[in-house]
Amino acid sequence: MEKPLKWTRIDRPLVIPVQVRDILARLDGAGFVGFLVGGCVRDALLERTTHDYDVATNANPDEIERLFPDSITVGKQFGVLKIPVEGGLDPVEVATFREDLEYKDNRHPVGVRFSGPEEDARRRDFTINALFYDPKTQRILDTVGGLEDLRARVVRAIGDPQARFKEDALRLLRGVRFSTTLDFAMEPATFAAIKAQSRLISKVSHERIRDELTRMLLGPRPSTAFGLLSECDLLAWILPEVEALKRTEQPTYVQRNLWLHTLKVLETCIQQNPNRTFVLVWAALLQEVGKPVAWKKSGEKSFAGHDREAASTAEKIAQRLKFSVESQQAVSHLVRDHLKLREVFNMREATLQRLIRDPLFPELLALHRAAATVTDGNHACWEFARSRHQEYLTAPPTDLSKILTGEDLIALGLKPGPRFSEILRLVEDRVLERRIETKEQALEYVLTLL
């Protein structure tokens, strides 16, 4: 005789979007069981906002597809379909209760066996992610101790942690992310297993690693996350260039400063920029990675040229992690140029105006401000540059393309070439400095150069 499942009634119903309730109601109306499961239950119990909802059901994949004809069936062979919904939510994942068969690549099972909720819970990663919620009865099904760990604020792998991480190496990063995003302690055996299995992270695709790291960087405690990644020996496998900030053959005081400076810049970034962007957080993480390279190239004498080395290294990292080409260039640009703002009081007006017109200038300002806050607290350059940027936004200068074009120079008898480009640049300088304001003035100036 099967042991009855133990359900726990909670004192208040969980808040569920109407789109998700409609999916559960359609399953129920067809005679099937449907429970919310995973992170959405965890976050609802913690009163955290989520846009990602998963439903577990005893309906098989064909039955789910018949109920939801517009479903996305890419994962159907594993019992998983995604139902598109409106209202800004991610597609709702509806999956048949299942248990995983053998894992052969440290990432994916070779197949699944449809089963019940208890078996479905055992195949999941962490106890706090294996809770089922039945909205009809306002009860939680917990077969792995997730409610207790949720109350204790602990991240614990289900069953044997060594086995869980061998099955799916992405769980190594997910454990760190859950711990630091939720501000939960890592259960000791789970931590030890992550450290022991850290090498398996090399089995995970660069895209998935990038996505997990980005979630940490955009989360509430990025410096804590990267500190824990280093403690777990994961950072050395996925971002050795960042790990090198603390493990390089430099004097002890330099090692400590580089690593701690990076963590403090990350922490300062979240305080100063609640709505920080993808490229800003990655630039904040990578802005010091050129110093170990520059230090070695100088024979351990100086950090000269570290901004160029950092930009080059940052671009290589971005390429390795499969950033878009635009994001690769943007991160590299921010890493290279954020130090330029130290020279704003000495810049030519044309140089300053070009800097201000850069679409990435807001991120450049933010990165400079965070670094300055951590380094010496001197915000004079940031305040000046910000004020000039505000002036530009309030009353943008004349559109350069409307003053003088290459066609105008050709009409004067000039041929495209080095001198041609030099003249256009000189005219542009004077427009930016407000010394030329009309096409007539520009043409008069060009005639003086011929």
BAKERO-595482 format. One record per residue (C-alpha): residue number from 0; residue in three letters; y, x, z. Coordinates in steps of 0.1 Angstrom, whole numbers. Layout:
// residues N
@num->NUM&residu->ALA&y->Y&x->X&z->Z .
...
This chain:
// residues 450
@num->0&residu->MET&y->0&x->0&z->0 .
@num->1&residu->GLU&y->34&x->14&z->-10 .
@num->2&residu->LYS&y->58&x->22&z->18 .
@num->3&residu->PRO&y->89&x->-2&z->15 .
@num->4&residu->LEU&y->121&x->15&z->6 .
@num->5&residu->LYS&y->147&x->18&z->34 .
@num->6&residu->TRP&y->180&x->2&z->26 .
@num->7&residu->THR&y->212&x->6&z->47 .
@num->8&residu->ARG&y->238&x->-22&z->47 .
@num->9&residu->ILE&y->274&x->-9&z->47 .
@num->10&residu->ASP&y->303&x->-27&z->64 .
@num->11&residu->ARG&y->324&x->-32&z->33 .
@num->12&residu->PRO&y->317&x->-36&z->-4 .
@num->13&residu->LEU&y->324&x->-6&z->-27 .
@num->14&residu->VAL&y->352&x->-11&z->-52 .
@num->15&residu->ILE&y->337&x->-13&z->-87 .
@num->16&residu->PRO&y->357&x->-18&z->-119 .
@num->17&residu->VAL&y->351&x->-51&z->-136 .
@num->18&residu->GLN&y->338&x->-34&z->-167 .
@num->19&residu->VAL&y->310&x->-18&z->-146 .
@num->20&residu->ARG&y->303&x->-51&z->-128 .
@num->21&residu->ASP&y->299&x->-68&z->-162 .
@num->22&residu->ILE&y->272&x->-42&z->-172 .
@num->23&residu->LEU&y->253&x->-48&z->-139 .
@num->24&residu->ALA&y->256&x->-86&z->-143 .
@num->25&residu->ARG&y->241&x->-84&z->-178 .
@num->26&residu->LEU&y->212&x->-65&z->-165 .
@num->27&residu->ASP&y->207&x->-89&z->-136 .
@num->28&residu->GLY&y->210&x->-119&z->-160 .
@num->29&residu->ALA&y->182&x->-105&z->-181 .
@num->30&residu->GLY&y->160&x->-101&z->-150 .
@num->31&residu->PHE&y->164&x->-64&z->-144 .
@num->32&residu->VAL&y->174&x->-44&z->-114 .
@num->33&residu->GLY&y->207&x->-24&z->-117 .
@num->34&residu->PHE&y->221&x->0&z->-91 .
@num->35&residu->LEU&y->251&x->23&z->-91 .
@num->36&residu->VAL&y->239&x->59&z->-85 .
@num->37&residu->GLY&y->252&x->94&z->-81 .
@num->38&residu->GLY&y->287&x->107&z->-80 .
@num->39&residu->CYS&y->304&x->73&z->-83 .
@num->40&residu->VAL&y->286&x->61&z->-51 .
@num->41&residu->ARG&y->294&x->93&z->-33 .
@num->42&residu->ASP&y->331&x->91&z->-43 .
@num->43&residu->ALA&y->334&x->54&z->-34 .
@num->44&residu->LEU&y->320&x->60&z->1 .
@num->45&residu->LEU&y->345&x->89&z->4 .
@num->46&residu->GLU&y->373&x->66&z->-9 .
@num->47&residu->ARG&y->379&x->90&z->-38 .
@num->48&residu->THR&y->390&x->79&z->-73 .
@num->49&residu->THR&y->364&x->82&z->-101 .
@num->50&residu->HIS&y->363&x->73&z->-138 .
@num->51&residu->ASP&y->326&x->82&z->-143 .
@num->52&residu->TYR&y->300&x->55&z->-134 .
@num->53&residu->ASP&y->262&x->58&z->-137 .
@num->54&residu->VAL&y->238&x->29&z->-135 .
@num->55&residu->ALA&y->200&x->32&z->-128 .
@num->56&residu->THR&y->177&x->4&z->-138 .
@num->57&residu->ASN&y->141&x->-6&z->-143 .
@num->58&residu->ALA&y->149&x->-17&z->-178 .
@num->59&residu->ASN&y->133&x->6&z->-204 .
@num->60&residu->PRO&y->155&x->23&z->-231 .
@num->61&residu->ASP&y->146&x->-3&z->-258 .
@num->62&residu->GLU&y->155&x->-32&z->-234 .
@num->63&residu->ILE&y->188&x->-15&z->-225 .
@num->64&residu->GLU&y->196&x->-11&z->-262 .
@num->65&residu->ARG&y->189&x->-47&z->-269 .
@num->66&residu->LEU&y->212&x->-58&z->-240 .
@num->67&residu->PHE&y->240&x->-34&z->-252 .
@num->68&residu->PRO&y->239&x->-31&z->-290 .
@num->69&residu->ASP&y->270&x->-9&z->-291 .
@num->70&residu->SER&y->254&x->17&z->-268 .
@num->71&residu->ILE&y->253&x->54&z->-277 .
@num->72&residu->THR&y->217&x->64&z->-280 .
@num->73&residu->VAL&y->218&x->102&z->-282 .
@num->74&residu->GLY&y->198&x->106&z->-249 .
@num->75&residu->LYS&y->175&x->76&z->-254 .
@num->76&residu->GLN&y->143&x->97&z->-255 .
@num->77&residu->PHE&y->152&x->107&z->-219 .
@num->78&residu->GLY&y->158&x->71&z->-209 .
@num->79&residu->VAL&y->196&x->75&z->-210 .
@num->80&residu->LEU&y->221&x->54&z->-230 .
@num->81&residu->LYS&y->259&x->53&z->-227 .
@num->82&residu->ILE&y->279&x->21&z->-229 .
@num->83&residu->PRO&y->314&x->23&z->-241 .
@num->84&residu->VAL&y->339&x->4&z->-220 .
@num->85&residu->GLU&y->377&x->-2&z->-221 .
@num->86&residu->GLY&y->403&x->5&z->-195 .
@num->87&residu->GLY&y->404&x->43&z->-194 .
@num->88&residu->LEU&y->369&x->47&z->-180 .
@num->89&residu->ASP&y->343&x->71&z->-194 .
@num->90&residu->PRO&y->313&x->55&z->-211 .
@num->91&residu->VAL&y->290&x->41&z->-184 .
@num->92&residu->GLU&y->256&x->59&z->-184 .
@num->93&residu->VAL&y->228&x->34&z->-180 .
@num->94&residu->ALA&y->194&x->51&z->-174 .
@num->95&residu->THR&y->159&x->40&z->-167 .
@num->96&residu->PHE&y->145&x->51&z->-133 .
@num->97&residu->ARG&y->126&x->83&z->-142 .
@num->98&residu->GLU&y->111&x->116&z->-130 .
@num->99&residu->ASP&y->115&x->148&z->-150 .
@num->100&residu->LEU&y->85&x->166&z->-165 .
@num->101&residu->GLU&y->83&x->204&z->-166 .
@num->102&residu->TYR&y->114&x->225&z->-172 .
@num->103&residu->LYS&y->110&x->253&z->-197 .
@num->104&residu->ASP&y->145&x->267&z->-203 .
@num->105&residu->ASN&y->160&x->265&z->-168 .
@num->106&residu->ARG&y->182&x->237&z->-181 .
@num->107&residu->HIS&y->163&x->208&z->-197 .
@num->108&residu->PRO&y->130&x->190&z->-189 .
@num->109&residu->VAL&y->106&x->188&z->-218 .
@num->110&residu->GLY&y->104&x->150&z->-212 .
@num->111&residu->VAL&y->105&x->123&z->-186 .
@num->112&residu->ARG&y->82&x->97&z->-171 .
@num->113&residu->PHE&y->96&x->63&z->-162 .
@num->114&residu->SER&y->92&x->55&z->-126 .
@num->115&residu->GLY&y->110&x->40&z->-96 .
@num->116&residu->PRO&y->142&x->48&z->-76 .
@num->117&residu->GLU&y->124&x->70&z->-51 .
@num->118&residu->GLU&y->111&x->93&z->-78 .
@num->119&residu->ASP&y->144&x->91&z->-96 .
@num->120&residu->ALA&y->162&x->103&z->-64 .
@num->121&residu->ARG&y->139&x->133&z->-60 .
@num->122&residu->ARG&y->147&x->147&z->-95 .
@num->123&residu->ARG&y->185&x->149&z->-88 .
@num->124&residu->ASP&y->204&x->180&z->-76 .
@num->125&residu->PHE&y->220&x->173&z->-42 .
@num->126&residu->THR&y->214&x->147&z->-15 .
@num->127&residu->ILE&y->249&x->134&z->-17 .
@num->128&residu->ASN&y->244&x->126&z->-54 .
@num->129&residu->ALA&y->212&x->107&z->-49 .
@num->130&residu->LEU&y->224&x->75&z->-33 .
@num->131&residu->PHE&y->218&x->41&z->-49 .
@num->132&residu->TYR&y->241&x->11&z->-43 .
@num->133&residu->ASP&y->232&x->-25&z->-48 .
@num->134&residu->PRO&y->264&x->-45&z->-52 .
@num->135&residu->LYS&y->245&x->-78&z->-49 .
@num->136&residu->THR&y->234&x->-71&z->-13 .
@num->137&residu->GLN&y->260&x->-45&z->-3 .
@num->138&residu->ARG&y->233&x->-20&z->6 .
@num->139&residu->ILE&y->227&x->18&z->0 .
@num->140&residu->LEU&y->192&x->31&z->-8 .
@num->141&residu->ASP&y->189&x->67&z->6 .
@num->142&residu->THR&y->155&x->84&z->3 .
@num->143&residu->VAL&y->167&x->120&z->6 .
@num->144&residu->GLY&y->191&x->121&z->36 .
@num->145&residu->GLY&y->223&x->118&z->15 .
@num->146&residu->LEU&y->242&x->95&z->39 .
@num->147&residu->GLU&y->236&x->119&z->68 .
@num->148&residu->ASP&y->249&x->148&z->47 .
@num->149&residu->LEU&y->278&x->128&z->35 .
@num->150&residu->ARG&y->288&x->121&z->72 .
@num->151&residu->ALA&y->282&x->158&z->81 .
@num->152&residu->ARG&y->302&x->169&z->50 .
@num->153&residu->VAL&y->274&x->191&z->37 .
@num->154&residu->VAL&y->262&x->200&z->2 .
@num->155&residu->ARG&y->224&x->203&z->4 .
@num->156&residu->ALA&y->199&x->206&z->-25 .
@num->157&residu->ILE&y->171&x->180&z->-26 .
@num->158&residu->GLY&y->138&x->194&z->-15 .
@num->159&residu->ASP&y->132&x->230&z->-23 .
@num->160&residu->PRO&y->165&x->245&z->-33 .
@num->161&residu->GLN&y->149&x->274&z->-51 .
@num->162&residu->ALA&y->130&x->249&z->-73 .
@num->163&residu->ARG&y->160&x->228&z->-79 .
@num->164&residu->PHE&y->180&x->257&z->-93 .
@num->165&residu->LYS&y->152&x->271&z->-114 .
@num->166&residu->GLU&y->149&x->236&z->-130 .
@num->167&residu->ASP&y->185&x->234&z->-140 .
@num->168&residu->ALA&y->207&x->265&z->-136 .
@num->169&residu->LEU&y->239&x->245&z->-141 .
@num->170&residu->ARG&y->233&x->232&z->-106 .
@num->171&residu->LEU&y->243&x->267&z->-93 .
@num->172&residu->LEU&y->279&x->260&z->-105 .
@num->173&residu->ARG&y->278&x->223&z->-95 .
@num->174&residu->GLY&y->269&x->232&z->-60 .
@num->175&residu->VAL&y->300&x->255&z->-57 .
@num->176&residu->ARG&y->322&x->228&z->-73 .
@num->177&residu->PHE&y->311&x->200&z->-50 .
@num->178&residu->SER&y->314&x->222&z->-19 .
@num->179&residu->THR&y->350&x->233&z->-27 .
@num->180&residu->THR&y->363&x->201&z->-44 .
@num->181&residu->LEU&y->350&x->178&z->-16 .
@num->182&residu->ASP&y->357&x->204&z->11 .
@num->183&residu->PHE&y->321&x->203&z->23 .
@num->184&residu->ALA&y->301&x->231&z->38 .
@num->185&residu->MET&y->273&x->246&z->19 .
@num->186&residu->GLU&y->240&x->242&z->37 .
@num->187&residu->PRO&y->226&x->277&z->44 .
@num->188&residu->ALA&y->193&x->274&z->25 .
@num->189&residu->THR&y->212&x->260&z->-5 .
@num->190&residu->PHE&y->237&x->289&z->-4 .
@num->191&residu->ALA&y->209&x->314&z->-1 .
@num->192&residu->ALA&y->191&x->299&z->-31 .
@num->193&residu->ILE&y->222&x->299&z->-52 .
@num->194&residu->LYS&y->227&x->336&z->-44 .
@num->195&residu->ALA&y->191&x->345&z->-51 .
@num->196&residu->GLN&y->190&x->326&z->-84 .
@num->197&residu->SER&y->225&x->336&z->-96 .
@num->198&residu->ARG&y->212&x->355&z->-126 .
@num->199&residu->LEU&y->199&x->322&z->-140 .
@num->200&residu->ILE&y->234&x->311&z->-148 .
@num->201&residu->SER&y->231&x->333&z->-180 .
@num->202&residu->LYS&y->207&x->305&z->-193 .
@num->203&residu->VAL&y->236&x->280&z->-193 .
@num->204&residu->SER&y->257&x->275&z->-224 .
@num->205&residu->HIS&y->292&x->290&z->-224 .
@num->206&residu->GLU&y->307&x->256&z->-230 .
@num->207&residu->ARG&y->291&x->241&z->-198 .
@num->208&residu->ILE&y->302&x->271&z->-178 .
@num->209&residu->ARG&y->338&x->268&z->-191 .
@num->210&residu->ASP&y->338&x->231&z->-182 .
@num->211&residu->GLU&y->326&x->236&z->-146 .
@num->212&residu->LEU&y->350&x->265&z->-140 .
@num->213&residu->THR&y->379&x->244&z->-154 .
@num->214&residu->ARG&y->370&x->215&z->-130 .
@num->215&residu->MET&y->372&x->240&z->-102 .
@num->216&residu->LEU&y->406&x->254&z->-114 .
@num->217&residu->LEU&y->420&x->219&z->-118 .
@num->218&residu->GLY&y->406&x->208&z->-84 .
@num->219&residu->PRO&y->422&x->210&z->-50 .
@num->220&residu->ARG&y->409&x->244&z->-39 .
@num->221&residu->PRO&y->405&x->268&z->-68 .
@num->222&residu->SER&y->410&x->299&z->-47 .
@num->223&residu->THR&y->382&x->288&z->-23 .
@num->224&residu->ALA&y->360&x->280&z->-53 .
@num->225&residu->PHE&y->364&x->314&z->-69 .
@num->226&residu->GLY&y->360&x->331&z->-35 .
@num->227&residu->LEU&y->327&x->312&z->-31 .
@num->228&residu->LEU&y->316&x->321&z->-67 .
@num->229&residu->SER&y->320&x->357&z->-58 .
@num->230&residu->GLU&y->301&x->354&z->-25 .
@num->231&residu->CYS&y->272&x->337&z->-43 .
@num->232&residu->ASP&y->271&x->365&z->-69 .
@num->233&residu->LEU&y->278&x->340&z->-97 .
@num->234&residu->LEU&y->312&x->354&z->-106 .
@num->235&residu->ALA&y->298&x->388&z->-116 .
@num->236&residu->TRP&y->275&x->370&z->-141 .
@num->237&residu->ILE&y->301&x->346&z->-157 .
@num->238&residu->LEU&y->334&x->364&z->-153 .
@num->239&residu->PRO&y->328&x->401&z->-146 .
@num->240&residu->GLU&y->364&x->409&z->-156 .
@num->241&residu->VAL&y->376&x->388&z->-126 .
@num->242&residu->GLU&y->349&x->402&z->-103 .
@num->243&residu->ALA&y->362&x->437&z->-113 .
@num->244&residu->LEU&y->395&x->429&z->-95 .
@num->245&residu->LYS&y->376&x->436&z->-62 .
@num->246&residu->ARG&y->348&x->458&z->-75 .
@num->247&residu->THR&y->365&x->486&z->-93 .
@num->248&residu->GLU&y->369&x->524&z->-86 .
@num->249&residu->GLN&y->404&x->521&z->-73 .
@num->250&residu->PRO&y->418&x->529&z->-39 .
@num->251&residu->THR&y->408&x->503&z->-14 .
@num->252&residu->TYR&y->443&x->489&z->-9 .
@num->253&residu->VAL&y->446&x->483&z->-47 .
@num->254&residu->GLN&y->412&x->465&z->-49 .
@num->255&residu->ARG&y->421&x->442&z->-21 .
@num->256&residu->ASN&y->456&x->434&z->-35 .
@num->257&residu->LEU&y->444&x->426&z->-70 .
@num->258&residu->TRP&y->418&x->402&z->-58 .
@num->259&residu->LEU&y->438&x->385&z->-31 .
@num->260&residu->HIS&y->469&x->383&z->-53 .
@num->261&residu->THR&y->449&x->364&z->-79 .
@num->262&residu->LEU&y->435&x->340&z->-53 .
@num->263&residu->LYS&y->470&x->335&z->-38 .
@num->264&residu->VAL&y->485&x->328&z->-72 .
@num->265&residu->LEU&y->459&x->302&z->-79 .
@num->266&residu->GLU&y->466&x->286&z->-45 .
@num->267&residu->THR&y->503&x->287&z->-51 .
@num->268&residu->CYS&y->499&x->272&z->-86 .
@num->269&residu->ILE&y->483&x->240&z->-72 .
@num->270&residu->GLN&y->510&x->237&z->-46 .
@num->271&residu->GLN&y->539&x->241&z->-71 .
@num->272&residu->ASN&y->523&x->222&z->-100 .
@num->273&residu->PRO&y->503&x->191&z->-91 .
@num->274&residu->ASN&y->499&x->182&z->-128 .
@num->275&residu->ARG&y->490&x->217&z->-139 .
@num->276&residu->THR&y->476&x->222&z->-174 .
@num->277&residu->PHE&y->443&x->238&z->-186 .
@num->278&residu->VAL&y->461&x->268&z->-200 .
@num->279&residu->LEU&y->482&x->274&z->-169 .
@num->280&residu->VAL&y->453&x->275&z->-145 .
@num->281&residu->TRP&y->433&x->298&z->-167 .
@num->282&residu->ALA&y->463&x->321&z->-172 .
@num->283&residu->ALA&y->468&x->321&z->-134 .
@num->284&residu->LEU&y->432&x->332&z->-130 .
@num->285&residu->LEU&y->433&x->359&z->-156 .
@num->286&residu->GLN&y->468&x->374&z->-152 .
@num->287&residu->GLU&y->456&x->405&z->-134 .
@num->288&residu->VAL&y->425&x->413&z->-154 .
@num->289&residu->GLY&y->442&x->440&z->-174 .
@num->290&residu->LYS&y->449&x->462&z->-144 .
@num->291&residu->PRO&y->414&x->476&z->-139 .
@num->292&residu->VAL&y->413&x->485&z->-176 .
@num->293&residu->ALA&y->447&x->501&z->-176 .
@num->294&residu->TRP&y->439&x->520&z->-144 .
@num->295&residu->LYS&y->408&x->535&z->-160 .
@num->296&residu->LYS&y->426&x->543&z->-192 .
@num->297&residu->SER&y->453&x->561&z->-173 .
@num->298&residu->GLY&y->428&x->583&z->-155 .
@num->299&residu->GLU&y->434&x->562&z->-123 .
@num->300&residu->LYS&y->471&x->571&z->-123 .
@num->301&residu->SER&y->490&x->539&z->-132 .
@num->302&residu->PHE&y->488&x->503&z->-144 .
@num->303&residu->ALA&y->510&x->510&z->-174 .
@num->304&residu->GLY&y->503&x->486&z->-203 .
@num->305&residu->HIS&y->483&x->462&z->-181 .
@num->306&residu->ASP&y->501&x->431&z->-196 .
@num->307&residu->ARG&y->488&x->440&z->-231 .
@num->308&residu->GLU&y->453&x->448&z->-217 .
@num->309&residu->ALA&y->453&x->415&z->-197 .
@num->310&residu->ALA&y->462&x->395&z->-229 .
@num->311&residu->SER&y->435&x->412&z->-249 .
@num->312&residu->THR&y->409&x->407&z->-221 .
@num->313&residu->ALA&y->420&x->371&z->-216 .
@num->314&residu->GLU&y->416&x->363&z->-253 .
@num->315&residu->LYS&y->381&x->378&z->-253 .
@num->316&residu->ILE&y->371&x->358&z->-223 .
@num->317&residu->ALA&y->385&x->326&z->-239 .
@num->318&residu->GLN&y->365&x->333&z->-271 .
@num->319&residu->ARG&y->333&x->339&z->-251 .
@num->320&residu->LEU&y->338&x->306&z->-232 .
@num->321&residu->LYS&y->344&x->288&z->-265 .
@num->322&residu->PHE&y->380&x->278&z->-259 .
@num->323&residu->SER&y->397&x->262&z->-288 .
@num->324&residu->VAL&y->416&x->287&z->-310 .
@num->325&residu->GLU&y->449&x->272&z->-298 .
@num->326&residu->SER&y->439&x->275&z->-261 .
@num->327&residu->GLN&y->427&x->311&z->-267 .
@num->328&residu->GLN&y->461&x->320&z->-280 .
@num->329&residu->ALA&y->480&x->301&z->-254 .
@num->330&residu->VAL&y->462&x->317&z->-224 .
@num->331&residu->SER&y->466&x->351&z->-239 .
@num->332&residu->HIS&y->503&x->345&z->-246 .
@num->333&residu->LEU&y->510&x->333&z->-210 .
@num->334&residu->VAL&y->491&x->363&z->-195 .
@num->335&residu->ARG&y->510&x->387&z->-217 .
@num->336&residu->ASP&y->545&x->373&z->-215 .
@num->337&residu->HIS&y->550&x->358&z->-180 .
@num->338&residu->LEU&y->563&x->392&z->-168 .
@num->339&residu->LYS&y->591&x->390&z->-194 .
@num->340&residu->LEU&y->610&x->366&z->-172 .
@num->341&residu->ARG&y->617&x->395&z->-148 .
@num->342&residu->GLU&y->641&x->408&z->-175 .
@num->343&residu->VAL&y->660&x->375&z->-182 .
@num->344&residu->PHE&y->693&x->388&z->-168 .
@num->345&residu->ASN&y->692&x->418&z->-192 .
@num->346&residu->MET&y->680&x->399&z->-223 .
@num->347&residu->ARG&y->701&x->395&z->-254 .
@num->348&residu->GLU&y->710&x->358&z->-258 .
@num->349&residu->ALA&y->690&x->355&z->-290 .
@num->350&residu->THR&y->659&x->369&z->-272 .
@num->351&residu->LEU&y->663&x->345&z->-243 .
@num->352&residu->GLN&y->668&x->316&z->-266 .
@num->353&residu->ARG&y->636&x->324&z->-285 .
@num->354&residu->LEU&y->617&x->326&z->-252 .
@num->355&residu->ILE&y->632&x->292&z->-241 .
@num->356&residu->ARG&y->623&x->275&z->-274 .
@num->357&residu->ASP&y->586&x->285&z->-270 .
@num->358&residu->PRO&y->565&x->253&z->-265 .
@num->359&residu->LEU&y->547&x->271&z->-237 .
@num->360&residu->PHE&y->578&x->279&z->-218 .
@num->361&residu->PRO&y->572&x->254&z->-190 .
@num->362&residu->GLU&y->538&x->270&z->-183 .
@num->363&residu->LEU&y->554&x->304&z->-186 .
@num->364&residu->LEU&y->580&x->294&z->-160 .
@num->365&residu->ALA&y->553&x->280&z->-137 .
@num->366&residu->LEU&y->531&x->311&z->-139 .
@num->367&residu->HIS&y->561&x->334&z->-133 .
@num->368&residu->ARG&y->572&x->313&z->-103 .
@num->369&residu->ALA&y->537&x->314&z->-87 .
@num->370&residu->ALA&y->534&x->351&z->-92 .
@num->371&residu->ALA&y->569&x->358&z->-79 .
@num->372&residu->THR&y->562&x->336&z->-48 .
@num->373&residu->VAL&y->532&x->357&z->-40 .
@num->374&residu->THR&y->546&x->391&z->-49 .
@num->375&residu->ASP&y->580&x->392&z->-32 .
@num->376&residu->GLY&y->594&x->356&z->-30 .
@num->377&residu->ASN&y->623&x->364&z->-53 .
@num->378&residu->HIS&y->630&x->334&z->-74 .
@num->379&residu->ALA&y->663&x->345&z->-89 .
@num->380&residu->CYS&y->648&x->351&z->-124 .
@num->381&residu->TRP&y->629&x->318&z->-123 .
@num->382&residu->GLU&y->659&x->298&z->-113 .
@num->383&residu->PHE&y->681&x->313&z->-140 .
@num->384&residu->ALA&y->655&x->308&z->-167 .
@num->385&residu->ARG&y->648&x->273&z->-155 .
@num->386&residu->SER&y->685&x->264&z->-156 .
@num->387&residu->ARG&y->688&x->278&z->-192 .
@num->388&residu->HIS&y->658&x->258&z->-202 .
@num->389&residu->GLN&y->673&x->227&z->-188 .
@num->390&residu->GLU&y->705&x->234&z->-208 .
@num->391&residu->TYR&y->684&x->237&z->-239 .
@num->392&residu->LEU&y->666&x->204&z->-232 .
@num->393&residu->THR&y->698&x->186&z->-225 .
@num->394&residu->ALA&y->717&x->199&z->-256 .
@num->395&residu->PRO&y->693&x->217&z->-279 .
@num->396&residu->PRO&y->709&x->243&z->-303 .
@num->397&residu->THR&y->713&x->236&z->-340 .
@num->398&residu->ASP&y->681&x->235&z->-359 .
@num->399&residu->LEU&y->678&x->270&z->-375 .
@num->400&residu->SER&y->662&x->256&z->-406 .
@num->401&residu->LYS&y->693&x->236&z->-414 .
@num->402&residu->ILE&y->716&x->267&z->-413 .
@num->403&residu->LEU&y->700&x->291&z->-438 .
@num->404&residu->THR&y->667&x->292&z->-457 .
@num->405&residu->GLY&y->649&x->316&z->-479 .
@num->406&residu->GLU&y->659&x->295&z->-509 .
@num->407&residu->ASP&y->696&x->301&z->-500 .
@num->408&residu->LEU&y->690&x->339&z->-501 .
@num->409&residu->ILE&y->671&x->336&z->-534 .
@num->410&residu->ALA&y->701&x->317&z->-548 .
@num->411&residu->LEU&y->723&x->347&z->-538 .
@num->412&residu->GLY&y->700&x->370&z->-559 .
@num->413&residu->LEU&y->678&x->384&z->-531 .
@num->414&residu->LYS&y->641&x->389&z->-536 .
@num->415&residu->PRO&y->616&x->382&z->-508 .
@num->416&residu->GLY&y->607&x->414&z->-490 .
@num->417&residu->PRO&y->614&x->434&z->-458 .
@num->418&residu->ARG&y->652&x->433&z->-463 .
@num->419&residu->PHE&y->649&x->396&z->-470 .
@num->420&residu->SER&y->632&x->389&z->-437 .
@num->421&residu->GLU&y->655&x->412&z->-418 .
@num->422&residu->ILE&y->686&x->392&z->-430 .
@num->423&residu->LEU&y->670&x->359&z->-420 .
@num->424&residu->ARG&y->663&x->374&z->-386 .
@num->425&residu->LEU&y->699&x->386&z->-382 .
@num->426&residu->VAL&y->713&x->352&z->-391 .
@num->427&residu->GLU&y->689&x->336&z->-367 .
@num->428&residu->ASP&y->701&x->359&z->-339 .
@num->429&residu->ARG&y->737&x->348&z->-345 .
@num->430&residu->VAL&y->728&x->312&z->-346 .
@num->431&residu->LEU&y->709&x->314&z->-313 .
@num->432&residu->GLU&y->739&x->332&z->-298 .
@num->433&residu->ARG&y->762&x->304&z->-312 .
@num->434&residu->ARG&y->782&x->329&z->-333 .
@num->435&residu->ILE&y->772&x->310&z->-365 .
@num->436&residu->GLU&y->772&x->272&z->-365 .
@num->437&residu->THR&y->773&x->262&z->-402 .
@num->438&residu->LYS&y->756&x->272&z->-435 .
@num->439&residu->GLU&y->790&x->284&z->-448 .
@num->440&residu->GLN&y->794&x->308&z->-419 .
@num->441&residu->ALA&y->759&x->320&z->-424 .
@num->442&residu->LEU&y->764&x->327&z->-461 .
@num->443&residu->GLU&y->797&x->345&z->-454 .
@num->444&residu->TYR&y->778&x->367&z->-429 .
@num->445&residu->VAL&y->750&x->374&z->-454 .
@num->446&residu->LEU&y->776&x->386&z->-480 .
@num->447&residu->THR&y->788&x->412&z->-455 .
@num->448&residu->LEU&y->753&x->426&z->-453 .
@num->449&residu->LEU&y->749&x->430&z->-491 .
